[in-house]
Amino acid sequence: MKLATLFSGGKDSTYSIYLAKLQGHDIRCLVTILPKSDESHLLHYPNLKWTGLQSKSMKIPQVIIDSDSDDTSEEMNTMEIILKQLKREQNIEGIVHGGIKSVFQKDRFENLCNNLNLKLISPLWNLDPLDYMNNLISADFNFIIVSVSSDGLDDSWLGKKIEKKDLIYLQTLSKKFGFHLNFEGGEAETFVINCPLFSCPVEIIKGKKLWDGYRGRFEILDARLNYDAK
């Protein structure tokens, strides 16, 4: 099936592309909507400007558009306009959605697909959080945390690459503080720097931490594709 994918550059949207391709689907393009602010309930916010490097490394074209509002209905209207165009110009038959548990998001994407006569492909839906995180890392997905907004997650996690040894500690923290291990509730957001889909990794040259005592983000200031490494 010819698909477009909703792409944020994080682990979920990238891994969902990986699984969809394993299922035999043809990923025609990435759709990235830049939210007006970090108040969006639907869209990923940090470091979206660098998703172009990921698109280039995956050799999948990307459509990027700014949203004028944080209102969910307005964001969905923007997405509908893009998908109508892609259906007309690239004959897409469905979209890939990287959601795991959010019924709020899934319902809206299903309604959108029904309106446009498209299929919704959700490869991560209802996956066990620990199994998912272990499988993600076992599949050689390298990702860093670029935002945190939960008790138990301090500024030491910002910019940190997550490895299997970190999962035990994260699982302990998630049980103690009540956040989702896979960050499904927005407790943290991620950015993929390398994975089997990439022809070469994203090298972060410079970044900085922004921290207010409870939540924060890692802002990528400079990055490039490292063609000398894989």
N, C-alpha and C positions, 0 to 999 in steps of 0.2 A: 504494500500500500504506500502511496506517495503521501508523505507527511511533512507538516511544518511542526516546529517544536517551540514551546514557550521557554525562552532561555534567559537565565539570570547569571550564569557563570559559576553557580554554586554546585555542590555535590549532587543534589537531587535532580536538577534539570540535566546535568551532564550525564549522570549514571542512567537516567531514564532514556537518553539517546542511545547509550551503549546497549541497554537491554532491548530497546526497540529494533536496533540494527541486528542483534542476535536473533530476533524473531523474524528477520527477513524483510523488514520495512525499509523503504527508501526515504531518508531524511533529506528533503529538498532545500530547506532553509531554516534559519534560526530567527525567531521573532523576539526582539528585546524592546520592551517599553520602559522608558525612563520615567519613574514616578516624579511627581512634583516635589515630594519631600519624603522623609522617613516615616511619615504618619500614614502612609498607604497600608491598607489591610490586605491588599491583594498582591502587591508587587515587591520584589526584592529591591533594596536601595543601594547598599555600599559598593563602590568600585565598578559600577556598570560600564564606565567608559573604557575599561580594559578588556571587556568581553570580545572586542574586535580582534585581539591577539589570539584568543581561544578559537574564534571562528576561522581565522587564517590558519591556525595549526591543524584544525580538523578538516580544513578545505571544504567547509560548508558555508554558503553565502548567508549573510545576516541582514535583516531589515531592522533598523533602529528608528524609533519615533518617540518624541516627548509627549507626556501626558500633561494636560493643562490643569488637571484637578486630582486631588486625592480621593474624591468621591468614587466609590466602587462602581456605580452605574456608569459614570463618565469613562472610567478606565475600561470597562467592558465594551462601551460604544467604540472607543478607539481601537480595541482589539478586533471588534467585528469588522470595522472598515478595512483593516489590514488583511484579515483572513478572506474577506470577499475578493480583494484584489489578488491575493495569492491563488485562490481557487480559480479565478478567471485566467490569470497569466501563467500559472505553473501547474494547474490541474491537480492541486492537492486534494486528497480524499479524507484527511483527518488531521488531528493535532495530537502531539505528545504532551502529556501533563505530568509533572514530577511530584504531585501531591502524594502524601502517605496516609494521612488521617483526617485532614481538614474537609469536613463535609461542606462547610461554607464555600470553600473554593471549588470543590468538585461539582456541586450543584450548579454553580454559575457557569462553569465551563461546559457542563452537559447541556444546559439550556442554550448556550451559545452555539454549540455544535448542532443541536436539534434545529435551531433557526436557520442554519446554513447548510443543512443536510450533510454534515461531516461526522466522522467517527471520532470518539475520544479514546485515546490509548493511554492508560495509566499503569505503567509497568511496576510502580512501587507501591501501589495501593494495598494497604493493610499488612505490609511486611512487618515482621517482628523487629523492633528497634535494634536489639543487640545483634541478631542475625544479619540484619541489613548493614550495620556499621562494620561488622567483621567481614562480610562479603565484599563490601566496598573497598576496604583496605587490601584484602586478599587479591582483588582484581587489579591491584597496582594503581589505584586512584590516590593521587597525592593532592591534598587540599589543606588550606590554612583557614583559621577562624578570623573573620574580618569584622565581626561585631558580636557583642554580648549584652544581654539585657535581662539577667536573671540572678537572683540570689545564688551564691555558690560559684558563680563564674566571674572572676575578677580580671584585672587588666593583664595578668600574666598569660592569659589565653590568647590575647590579641596578637595576630601575626604568627601564631604557633601552628606548625604542621602537625596534624593529628596522625599518630601511629597506633598500632595495636596495643602497645604498652600503656597508652593513655586511656584506652577504653575502660579498663578496670577502675581507674580513678574517676573517670567521668560517670560510670555506672553508679559508683558509691555516692557521688555528689548528686546525681539525678534522684536517687532514692531519698537522700537526706533533705534536699531542697524542693523536690517535687517538679523538676522540669523534665521535659522529654529528652531521652538520651540521643535521639536523632535530630533534636532541635526543631521538631515539627511545629511547635508553638511559637516559633520566632525567638526563642531564648538565645540563639546564636545564629549567625549566618556565615557562609563559607565561600571560598573562591578556589577553584581547581587550578593547580599549576602544572599538573601532568597526569596523563592517563593513557590507556591503550588507543584512544581515539586520536591523540595528538601526534603529529609528525615530529614535533619537538616541544620541549617544555617552555613554560612562561618563566622567565627569570625576573624576580622582583629586585630592582636595583636600589630603590629607596622607598621608604615608607615611614609613617609616623603614627603613634598611638594618640588617640583622643579619649580622655577618661574624665567622667564627672563625679566619680566616687561610687556610682552604682552601675551605670552602663557606659559603654564606649565602643569605639570602632577603630579598626586599623585601616588607615587611608594609604592606598598605593599612590606614590608620587611619581615613580618612574619604573617602567618595566619594558621588557623586550622579549622576543623569541630567541632562545638560545639554540641556534642551528648546529652547534658543535656537540650538543648532548641530546640524549633521548631518555 
